Amino acid sequence: MAAMAAPARPLQLTLALLKPDAVAHPLVREAVHAAILRHRFLIVRAKELRCGAEQSRRFYREHAGTSGLRVPERDADPGRRRLGPCLSAGRFFYRRLVEFMASGPMWAYILAHENAVPLWRSLMGPTKVFRARHSHPDSIRGAYGLTDTRNTTHGSDSPASASREIAFFFPEFDERRWYEQDEPQLRCGQLFYSAKERVHRVLQAQQAQVQTLGSAGHHCCPCPQQCPEWICSGSCVSSHGSESCCPLCC
């Protein structure tokens, strides 16, 4: 078990997806997960899932688009015509993106941080992998992206998009209730990361004694291999008392 000091400012939520190309390679999948923890995101929810073609089309419907042209449509009055939108096949990448997202399993996360939306997008890097490799080589896409479609991750581009996308992949998640009840506890309480569930939880009072395992000045990163469940409250140490640190040590 493990605990960590909670953030001081209100938390923001965002949706993060690990796309099929990342999930297909366990080392990439775990590297991205470790990066999430290393950048001090709180993982509110996490699950593996697979989207069908129809679900993928609905998620990316904003890219289906219209041609922007106006063409005559029939009205109830045969003597009148009105202009309506001419639907197109959407942006050139839409079909390829939908097919790719339906091609294999993904991981979906609800992440919390004081600046969750911009921080996650910064950590991902530019959408275009060629640009990411040259301008942001240390970003997730710069390191692991293959093409502009197979670029490892997705992230909400605004708080409004985050709310909509979280509801899409986590329909059971009540965002209003979370902000009213859970957010203050995550922000003000002591937390622990459960490697088994791959999420953060609030540390209960009877569990607080685990902190006595820590020692001043010792740091250990949230690495699932070395520290399955870790303590982080000024200093970090695994619940089994190990003093060995993983390569991700801060």
C-alpha positions in Angstrom: 0.0 0.0 0.0 1.1 3.5 -0.6 0.3 7.1 0.2 1.1 10.4 -1.4 0.6 14.1 -0.5 -2.4 15.6 -2.2 -2.3 18.7 -4.5 -3.2 22.0 -3.0 -5.3 23.5 -5.8 -8.6 22.3 -7.3 -8.2 19.4 -9.7 -9.1 19.3 -13.3 -10.1 16.1 -15.2 -9.1 15.0 -18.6 -9.6 11.8 -20.7 -6.5 10.0 -21.9 -6.5 7.1 -24.3 -3.8 4.6 -25.1 -4.5 3.7 -28.7 -4.2 0.2 -30.2 -0.7 0.7 -31.4 0.5 1.5 -27.9 -1.5 -1.3 -26.2 -0.2 -3.9 -28.7 3.3 -3.3 -27.3 3.5 -4.0 -23.6 6.7 -2.0 -23.1 5.2 1.0 -24.7 2.0 0.7 -22.7 3.8 0.5 -19.4 6.2 3.3 -20.4 3.2 5.6 -21.0 1.6 4.5 -17.7 4.8 5.2 -15.9 5.0 8.6 -17.5 1.5 9.4 -16.2 2.6 8.6 -12.7 5.9 10.3 -13.0 4.2 13.6 -14.0 2.0 13.4 -10.8 -1.3 12.8 -12.5 -3.9 11.1 -10.2 -5.6 8.2 -12.0 -9.2 8.4 -11.1 -10.4 5.6 -13.4 -8.6 3.2 -15.7 -9.9 0.3 -17.8 -9.1 -1.7 -20.9 -11.7 -1.7 -23.6 -12.3 -2.2 -27.3 -14.3 0.1 -29.5 -16.4 -1.2 -32.4 -16.6 0.6 -35.6 -19.8 2.4 -34.8 -18.5 3.5 -31.4 -15.4 4.9 -33.0 -17.4 6.7 -35.6 -19.5 8.3 -32.9 -16.4 9.3 -30.9 -14.8 11.0 -33.9 -18.0 12.4 -35.5 -16.6 15.9 -35.3 -14.1 14.8 -38.0 -16.9 13.4 -40.2 -17.7 17.0 -41.2 -19.6 18.5 -44.0 -18.3 19.8 -47.3 -19.5 23.3 -46.5 -21.5 23.4 -49.7 -25.2 24.2 -49.8 -27.5 22.3 -52.1 -31.2 22.5 -52.7 -33.4 20.4 -50.5 -37.1 19.8 -51.1 -39.6 21.6 -49.0 -43.2 20.8 -48.2 -44.1 23.5 -50.7 -43.2 22.1 -54.1 -42.8 25.7 -55.3 -40.1 26.5 -52.8 -36.6 25.1 -52.3 -34.3 25.7 -49.3 -30.6 25.2 -49.0 -29.2 22.4 -46.8 -25.8 21.0 -46.0 -24.1 18.6 -48.4 -22.6 15.8 -46.3 -19.2 14.6 -47.4 -17.1 11.7 -46.4 -15.4 14.0 -43.8 -11.8 14.8 -43.4 -9.4 12.7 -45.4 -8.2 10.8 -42.4 -11.6 10.1 -40.8 -12.2 6.6 -42.2 -8.6 5.5 -41.6 -8.8 6.8 -38.0 -12.1 5.0 -37.3 -10.9 1.7 -38.7 -7.6 2.0 -36.7 -9.4 2.8 -33.4 -11.6 -0.3 -33.8 -8.7 -2.5 -34.7 -7.6 -3.6 -31.2 -7.8 -3.0 -27.5 -7.2 0.3 -25.8 -6.8 1.7 -22.3 -8.9 4.6 -21.2 -8.0 6.8 -18.2 -9.6 9.6 -16.3 -6.7 11.7 -15.1 -6.8 14.4 -12.5 -4.2 17.2 -12.1 -4.3 20.9 -11.4 -3.8 21.5 -15.1 -4.8 18.1 -16.4 -5.9 19.1 -20.0 -2.8 21.2 -21.0 -0.3 19.0 -19.1 -1.5 15.8 -20.7 -1.5 17.3 -24.2 2.0 18.7 -23.6 3.2 15.2 -22.4 1.7 13.6 -25.5 3.4 16.0 -27.9 2.3 17.2 -31.4 -0.3 15.1 -33.3 2.0 14.8 -36.3 4.7 12.3 -35.4 7.3 13.7 -37.8 7.0 17.1 -36.0 6.9 15.4 -32.5 10.2 13.6 -33.3 12.0 16.8 -34.3 10.5 19.4 -31.9 9.4 17.2 -28.9 11.6 14.1 -29.0 11.0 13.4 -25.3 7.2 13.5 -25.7 5.2 10.3 -25.8 4.5 10.6 -29.5 8.0 11.7 -30.2 9.3 8.6 -28.6 6.7 6.0 -29.6 4.5 7.4 -32.4 4.6 5.6 -35.7 2.3 7.7 -38.0 -0.1 10.5 -37.6 -2.9 7.9 -37.0 -0.8 5.4 -35.0 0.5 8.1 -32.6 0.0 6.2 -29.3 -2.4 8.4 -27.4 -5.4 10.7 -27.4 -6.2 13.6 -25.0 -9.1 16.0 -24.6 -8.4 19.4 -26.0 -10.5 21.4 -23.5 -12.3 21.0 -20.2 -15.6 20.8 -22.2 -14.2 18.1 -24.5 -12.9 16.3 -21.4 -16.4 16.2 -19.8 -18.0 14.9 -23.1 -15.3 12.3 -23.7 -15.3 11.0 -20.2 -19.0 10.5 -20.4 -18.5 8.7 -23.6 -16.0 6.1 -22.3 -17.2 6.1 -18.6 -21.0 6.5 -18.8 -21.2 5.4 -15.2 -18.9 8.2 -13.9 -20.8 11.1 -12.3 -18.6 14.1 -12.8 -20.7 16.4 -10.8 -20.7 14.0 -7.8 -17.0 13.5 -8.2 -16.3 17.2 -7.9 -18.7 17.6 -5.0 -17.5 14.5 -3.0 -14.4 12.9 -4.3 -12.3 15.9 -5.5 -12.0 17.5 -2.1 -10.8 14.2 -0.6 -8.3 13.6 -3.3 -7.1 17.2 -3.1 -6.9 17.5 0.7 -6.4 13.9 1.9 -3.6 11.4 1.8 -3.6 9.1 -1.2 -2.2 5.8 -2.3 -1.6 4.3 -5.6 -2.9 0.7 -6.1 -0.9 -1.1 -8.7 -3.5 -3.8 -8.9 -6.3 -1.5 -9.7 -4.0 1.0 -11.5 -5.8 4.0 -9.8 -5.2 6.3 -6.9 -7.3 6.0 -3.7 -7.8 8.0 -0.6 -5.9 6.6 2.3 -8.2 5.7 5.2 -7.3 6.6 8.8 -6.6 3.1 9.8 -4.1 2.8 6.9 -2.2 5.9 7.8 0.3 4.0 9.9 1.9 2.7 6.7 3.6 6.1 6.5 5.9 5.1 9.4 7.8 3.0 6.8 9.1 6.1 5.2 12.4 7.7 6.1 13.4 11.4 5.6 15.3 12.1 2.4 14.5 8.8 0.7 12.8 8.9 -2.6 11.3 6.1 -4.7 9.3 6.5 -7.9 5.9 5.1 -8.6 7.3 2.2 -10.6 4.9 -0.8 -10.6 7.9 -3.2 -10.8 9.9 -1.9 -7.9 7.2 -0.3 -5.8 3.9 -2.1 -6.4 2.2 0.3 -4.0 4.1 3.3 -3.0 4.2 6.1 -0.4 4.8 9.7 -1.4 4.5 12.3 1.3 7.6 14.3 1.1 9.5 11.1 0.9 8.6 7.9 -1.0 9.2 4.3 -0.1 7.5 1.0 -1.0 5.1 -0.5 1.5 7.5 -3.5 1.9 10.2 -1.2 3.2 12.5 -1.7 0.2 15.1 1.0 -0.2 15.9 0.0 -3.8 14.8 2.7 -6.3 13.7 2.1 -9.9 15.2 3.9 -12.9 12.3 6.5 -12.8 13.4 7.9 -9.5 12.9 11.6 -9.1 
